[in-house]
Amino acid sequence: MDTLLITVTGLSLAMAIGMGFVVAKLLREEHQRSDARVAALTGMAAVQVDDLEIRPANGTVTGVGELFTAGQPRSVPRAQLLAVGALAIVAVVLLLGLKSSGVRGDSAAAAGAPPAESVAAGAPPLELLSLHHTQHTRSIVITGHVQNPRGSTPLTHVVATAMVFGVDGTVLSSARAPVDFTTMAPGDESPFVVTVPVLGEVTRYRIGFRSADDRVIAHVDRRTPEGFAGR
């Protein structure tokens, strides 16, 4: 999802920059045409002509009735139309990129959470390999796989935590459950299942890990596209 957002944002910025160059070129051409018209009118004013009779010979004044008739509406400059169109296109692209449907699963490490305190100082973080969910009427069941990376130290009694959020971003409920393997040696993987009782519409959830003494275990999101839930 992060890669998609970055791609969409980059394309939108490139499109906006390109349209900006087009609009600037059109504005420059419009100014040049305006300057040319002013120069032409100035040249015409400098030419001396014979005096013109104010009133026609028959004493009638013609053309007065046309003074207050509605003139032709001014056309909107093409540069302004292009600028508005460019902004509309960028807005639509951004909205399509940011829009997400259904329940989205987030790793706490990849969702803007503050840096977690590792159980062992300097130990490599756990690696989240997959994450899925099944939503029921009164609960949501979250499953996944986590790995203790090679070069780390053995971990025991690791607990998976889950927090679910509603439409307005409020926390609806939370739960925790131990991972299947009591001890995870370096390189070991373990599945986990967390059942969160919840009423109401769930839009996203967040997964984290803690030790037996309730300290946060740092982790990184290593999911492949097949391991993403609700994407």
N, C-alpha and C positions, 0 to 999 in steps of 0.2 A: 504493500500500500504506500509506504514511504517513497519507494522508487517511482510509482505512478504519479504521486503528487509532485515530486521533483521534476519529472518529465513534463507534466502538464504546465507547471509553473514556468519552466524554461521555454516551452513553446509559446506560452502566452506573452512572456516578456519579449521574445524575439519578434512575435507578430506585432506587438505594440511599438517596438522600436522601428520596425519596417514601415508601419503605417505612419509613424511620426515623421520619417524621412519623406514619405509621399506627400503628407500634408504640408510640410515645410516647403517642398518644391512648388506645390500648387499655390501656396500663399505668396511665394516669391514671384511666380508668374503673374498672379493677380495684381501685385503691387507694380510690376513692370507695365502691365496694360493700363493701370490707373495713371501712372506717371506719363505714359504716352498720350492718353486722352487729355490730361491737364496741359501738356506741352502743345498739343494741337489746338486746344481752345485758346491758349495764350497767344499762339501765332495768329489765329484768326482775329482776335481782339486787337492785335497790333496793326492790322491792315486797315487803311483809311478808306471809307466808303462815302458815297453821297448821302446828304441828309434825306431822311425818309419822312414822308408825310404822316402825321399822327392819325388824322381822321381821313376817311375816304371822301371823295368829292361830293357825294350825295348827302353827306352829313350824318349818315348812320354808322353805328359802331358795330362791327361784326366780331364774332368770336367771344363775346362776354359770357354768353351762356355756357361755354365750355370750360370756363375757369374753375368752376366748382364741381365738375364731374369727377367721378372716381377714376383715378389713374390706374394703370396696370400694376398689379402687385409685384413687389420686388422679388426677384428669384433669390433663393437661398444660395450663397456661394458654394461651389462644388467642394471646396476645401472643408467647409464646416460639415457638409453631409458625410464626407469621408471620415472625418474625425469622429463624429457620432457613431458611424458604422463600426469603426475600429474599436471604440470603447465597448460597444455592445457585443462584438465578437469575443473580446477578451473576457468580459464578464460571464458570458455563456460558457466559455471553455473552462474558466475557473470553477463555476458552479457544478459543471458536469464532473470535473476532477475531484471536487471535495465531497460530492454527494455519495453517501453510502447507504445501502439498504440492508435490513435485517440486523442480526446481532453480530458484533465484531469482537473478536478476541484479541486482547493486547497483552504483551509481555510487560511486566512492570518496569523492566530495565529499558524497554524501547518506547515507553509511553510517557516520557518526560518525568519519571519519578526521580526523587533525589538519589544520589549515590548511596548504595546500600553498604552497610558495614559487614565485611566478610568475617566469617567465623574464625578462620585462621588468617592471620595477617600475611599478606603476600600470596595467598593461595589462589590459583586460577578459579574464576567463577564457574558455577554450573552452566551447562549448555542446554537450553530448551530446544528439543529436536522436533516436536510436533505438538499440536494443540487443536482439539476439536470439541464440539459441544452438541448436546441434544436437549431441546427445550420441551418441557412438559407443562401441564396445566398449572401445577403448583411448585415446580422446581425446574432447575436447569442442571444437567449433568455435564461436567467438564472433564475431559480425558486428555492425556498427553504422555510424552516420554521426555525424560530428563537424563542427562549424562554427567557423571563426574569425570572431568577431562583427565587425560593422561598427564602425569607429572604433578598431579594434585595429591592430597592426603586422603585417606579413607574417611568417609562420612557416615554417621549412624543416626538413625531416627530423624531423617529429614521429613519435614512436614510441608505439603503444598497448601497454599492459601488462595482463596478466590474471593473476589469482590465484584458484585454486579451493579450496574448503573441503569437508571431510568432515562426517559426521554429528555428531561431537563438537566441531566447530568448528576442528579442526586444519587446517593448510595441507597440501593433498595435492600440489600442483604449481603451477608458474607458467610463463609464457612471455611473449614480446613480439614485435611485428612492426611495421614502419613502416606508416603510413597510405598509402593509394594515391597521393595527390598529394604530390609532393616539396615543393612550395611552396604554401602556402595564403595567398592575399591576403585582406585584410579582406572579409568577407562570403562567402568561399568555403566550400564543404562538401567533405568527403572521406569516402568509405567506408573501412572497415578490416576486416581479418580476422585473428584470432589463433587459432591451433590449439594447444591445450594437451594434451600427452600425459598421461594419467592412468589409474590403475587404482584401482578402488574406487568407492563410491557418492558422488557429488557432490551436495551439497545447495544450494550457492550459489557465486557467483563475484563478483569485484570487478574493475572496469575503472579504469585510470588512464592518464595520458599523461605522457611525458617528452620532453625535448629531446635533440638529438644528443649533447650533453655530459652526459647522464644527470641533468639537473636536472628536478625535478617541474614540470609545467605545470598550473596551477590550472584547474579546470573546474567547470561547474555542470550539473545534470541538468535538461534541458529536454524530456524525453520526454513525449509525449502517451500516453493509454491504449493506443493502437495500437502504440506503440513500446516497451512494457514486455514483457519476456520472462519466462515462467514465472509470470505473475500470474493 
